[in-house]
């Protein structure tokens, strides 16, 4: 069995792969042609859509394609459907750092931390104290209650926040609702956190109507994909005073143009797709890949399968 694997995963995977497996390491998309020739398994490390397509096209005989990415909206699903290959993603490997980042943002919003940070950078003692909230007893909506959303919910719950999660297919778990229920309840929440997958159905799922239903004191947080939010509608809503503010780790497009209205609006904080940073993520992906490789070799179902027809 032959694997084509990016060099970026060599340190995490070497010594953990079966000795009978032939591994072709490739450094760039330009090397993938040779590495993927006759490969049974293709691992993709790029986030560039053109490079991803080129890699998949090069691995014409691959039966399984694996990515470390949790969101796969930038993958060529037309090509994947044609190939009829197994496709797995890295759902969960970045959940801990993203969840911690989201909680940091909620705390920052609750305590008006940017105000004090600004005073500290200017070397001035605060002349006033902006409003502050307690997380204890507040209410959060987490839209997209998969691996990342659930990790966010667990950490917020530990701080005394009442958490309601939104899933496409809700279970019997308490405080878990379906896609048809959350919009009518937006006025209940202090914190609205977006962790949903980007699909044709979820693009701009937050727009003018949704913002108008939020509390004037509420905050919006997006740690998933920029196009889930209509940024023009958000800028207008924020200037009209509802919601109170937003923390955006992701935007549409990225980088957000310097002349975009969101840059000049108070209580908007843009963190440049930084929430998932962690030195431990590659090790988590390696553990997932090694387990899936054994499943692949023995004909067992793979973990983190992508529904190619649904796009996530």
C-alpha positions, 0 to 999 in steps of 0.5 A, a space after each residue: 500500500 502506498 501513501 502520499 503524505 505532505 512533509 509537514 506531517 513527517 515528524 508527527 507520523 514517522 515511526 507510527 506507520 506500519 513498516 509494510 506501508 510505502 510512504 512518498 513524502 511531498 513538499 509542495 503541490 509541484 511534487 505531488 505528481 510523482 508522490 501520488 502516482 499509484 498512491 492508494 491514500 492521499 493526504 492533503 495539507 494545503 488550504 489553497 483550493 487550486 492546489 487541493 484540486 491539483 493534488 486530487 487530480 494527480 492521485 488518480 488511483 487513490 481510494 482514500 483522501 484525508 485532510 487535517 482540515 475540519 472545514 472542507 468547503 474549499 474542496 472540489 466536491 464535483 471531482 470527489 463525487 466523480 472519483 467516488 473515493 473515501 474522504 475524511 476530515 480532521 474534525 476535532 483536532 483543533 477543537 481545544 484551541 478554538 474552544 479556548 479562543 472562543 471563551 477568551 473572546 466571550 470573557 473579553 467582551 463580558 469584561 470590556 477587556 479591550 478598553 483596559 488594554 488600550 489604556 495600558 498600551 497608552 500608559 494611562 490609568 482608566 478614567 472610567 469603568 465601562 460596563 461589565 457582565 458576569 458569565 455566571 447565569 448568562 445564556 449562550 447560543 452555539 450554532 453548530 454543535 459538532 466537535 468544536 461547538 461542543 468543546 465551546 459549550 463544555 467550557 462555557 458551561 464550566 463558567 456557569 453559562 447556560 448553553 443551547 446548542 444547534 445541530 442539523 439533527 438534534 438528539 434527545 440531549 437537553 438544551 439541543 435544538 434543530 436548525 428550524 428553532 434557533 432564529 425565533 429564539 435569538 432574543 434570549 441570548 447574551 452570546 451567539 457563537 458560530 461554529 457551523 460548517 459552511 455549505 450552500 445552505 448555511 452561507 450568510 445564515 446570519 444576516 439583517 433579519 437575524 441581527 434584528 432579532 438579537 438583544 441590543 446587549 448581545 455579542 456575536 462570535 464567529 470562529 468557523 467560516 467568514 461567509 456564514 455571516 453577511 458582513 455588510 448586514 453586520 456592519 449596518 446592524 452594529 452601527 444601528 446598535 444591535 448587536 452590541 459587538 462582534 469578535 470575528 476570527 474569520 471574514 469574507 474575504 480573507 484578509 478583510 480589505 482595509 477599507 471595509 466598514 467593519 474595521 472602523 466600527 467600535 466593538 468589532 475585533 478581527 483576529 485574522 483566522 488565529 483561533 486554531 493555533 496549537 503545537 499539538 494539533 498535528 499530533 492529534 491529526 497523526 493519531 487520527 490518521 494512524 487509527 484510520 489507516 488501520 481501519 482502511 487496511 482492515 476494511 473497517 469504517 473510517 472516522 470523520 467521514 465527509 458526506 460528499 453529497 452534502 458537502 460537510 
